[in-house]
């Protein structure tokens, strides 16, 4: 400080956050690589046979799969909406009974860059199946369509919530609609109705959507996207 008389030091967090919003081509490639690991793990989850249907076992196998694919860090959360009150949480010593609904959140980092995905499954005897939430899929596709480059983020979010309410769905607000992703799981821009600015080419987003369901308790879907000039490019599909 003595070497810089007359200078005023200001916090740099906001400046760094703004600089991280638009990803370079190299950064986007790193997030794509992390996304391939996420995609591979979910493919494994849908195709594998489990000797024991237990949260700890599923977590260990997903962790192993991600590590074998090159992940440097792994975050896994589970949710059982059939047993309210529920929330996404770390694994517990819970048996996954056949027929029970099971939500899986997975995030992995590759060379410090993150990607994430969330999906709803139904536990079977020794495997997982994907429920047929046609209503959720339609709402999720509508949400993706709302997120277009050049459009104000606040307008995008209002359109998404309007589409959900128009379909008579009860949205789960606990986890928000998503945000930017990159060197951190939470970066700008945040997908909120009070957000400033517009979606721009080069952003990477984590989109998530959750709705309450009378039969299954809740349904959730979420993916990582790259904002291209033509719209959203799904990286974890």
N, C-alpha and C positions, 0 to 999 in steps of 0.2 A: 504493500500500500504506500509506503514511504517513497517508492520509486515512481509513483504516478500521482504527484500532487495535483489537486484540483479536479481529479476524475471522480465520477460517481458510479458505483457498482450497482447493477440491477440484476434481479433474478433472471436466469436464462431459460427456465423451463418452458415458458410459452413460446419462445423463439424456436427452441428445439422441436417442440410439438408441431409447430407450423411447418418446419423444414421436413418433417417426416411424413407429412400427409401424402405427397406425391412420391411414388416409388420410382427409383431408377430401373432400367431394364434388368440390371443384375439383381437388385433387390426383389423384383417381381419373379425372377427365375428361382431365387432361393425359396420364396413363398410357394411357388409351384412345386418345388422339390419336397417341401414339408407337406404340401397337400397330397402328393402322391403317396406318402407314407400313411397319412390319415385314411385315404381312400383304400389302401391295401388292408389296413387294420379292420375297417368295416366290412370289406369283402370276406376277410377271415372270419369275422364274427358271424356272418350270415351263412357261411358254408361249413364251419367246423362242427364236430361232434364232441360234446363235453361229458366226461365220465362223471363229474360232479357238478350239478347246477348250483353254484355258490358264488356270491359276489367276489370273494377273495380269489377264487380260482379264475374267474373271468378276468378280473383285473390283472392277475399275474400273467395270463396268456396274452392279453392285449399288450401289456408292457413288454413282454418278450418279443412279440411280433414287431412292435415299433422299434425296439432296439436293434433287432436283426436287420431292419430296413434302413438303419442309419440315424435314427432319432437321437438327439443329444439330450433332450429333456422331454418328459411325458407327464401330462396331467389327465387324470381320469376321475369323473364324477358319475354317480348313479342316482336314479330316482325311481321310486315305486309309487306311482300316483294312485294305485288301488288301495293304499293304506294311508288315508289322510290323518293328520296333516303331513304333507310330504314336502321335500325340497331336494334339489341336487346337492349331493354330499359325497364325501369319501366313502370307500367301500366299508362294509361291515360284515360280521359273520351271519349273513342272512342267506337262507336257502331260497332259491328261485322256484317257486312252485309252478308246475305246468298250468298254463292258462293265465298266469299273472303278467301284467304289463310292466315293462322295464325300459327306462329311458337311459341312454348312454351318451355322455359327453366326453369327447376325446380331443386333446390339444397336444401337438408335438412341435418341437423346435428342431430345425436343421440349420446348422451354422448361424445360430442365434435368431433365426427368423421363424415365426410361428404360423401355424394354420390350425383351424379347429372345425369340428363337425358335431352335430347332435342329431340323434334319431330315436324313434320309438320302436321297441320290439315286443314280441310276445314270447314268453318262455314256453318251450315244449318239453318233452320228456328228457331229451339229451341235446337239444339244439335250440336255436332261436329262429322265429319266423317274423316276417314283416307284416303287421296288420294292414288292412286295406282302408286307410283313412282318406277316402276320396275327397271328403270335405276339406281336410287339412291340406292335401296336395293342391287343390284348386286355390285355396287362399294363399298358399306359399308361392305358387306360380304367379298369382296376381301381385303379391308383394314384390317379386323379382321384376315384374313388368313396370312397377311404379318407380323403380330406381333407375333412372336414365341420366346419362351425363348431360350437364348443363342445366338440370332442373334443381331448384332450391331444395335443400335437404328437408327443411321444415314442411314444404309442400309434399314431398315424397312420403313423409311419415304420416301426414294428415290423410293422404290418399290411401295408405295402407290400412290405417285404423278405420277409415270410412268403409273400405271394402269388407273388413272383418265384421264391423257392426251391421253393414247392409246384408251380410249373409246370416245374421242372427247368431254369430259365434261369440262366446265369452272368452276374451283374450286374457292370457296370464301376463300381468305387467311386471312381475317380480324381477325378470331378467332382461327387460328392455328389448328393443328391436335389433340391437347390435351396435357396432362401432368399427372404427378403423383397426387394422391389425398389421403387425410387422415385427419390429424389434421387441414389441410388447404385445400382450394379448388385448390390451385396451389402449388405443391411440385415437386421435382425432381423425375424421369427424365422428361425433356421436350421433346415432340415428334417433333424434328426438325432435319433437314438434317445435321446440324453442331454439333449435340449432341455427347457427348462422352459416351463410355461404351455400355453395352449390356443389353437387357431385361433379368431379372432374376426372378426365382420363388420367390413368396412372395411380388412382387410389386403389387400395386393397381393403375390402370390407368383410366383416363377419356379420352375417344376417341370421337372426333366429326368430322363430315364431312359435308360440305356445298357445293352445286353446284348451279349455275345459271340455271334457266329454262325459256324458252321462253314463256310458257303458264302461269306458276304460279309465275314467278319472281325469286324465289329461293326455294330450298328444303334443309332441314337440318335434320341430325340424329346424335344422340350421346348417349353413355351409359357409365356406370362405370363397369370396369372389374377387376378381380383378375387374376394375372399371375400364373398359376399352372404349374406343370411339363409337362402336356400334351398340354398346350396352354392357350388361354384366356377363362376364365369362366365369362360369362355375368351375372352380378349381378342385373341389372335393366330391364332385358327382361320380 
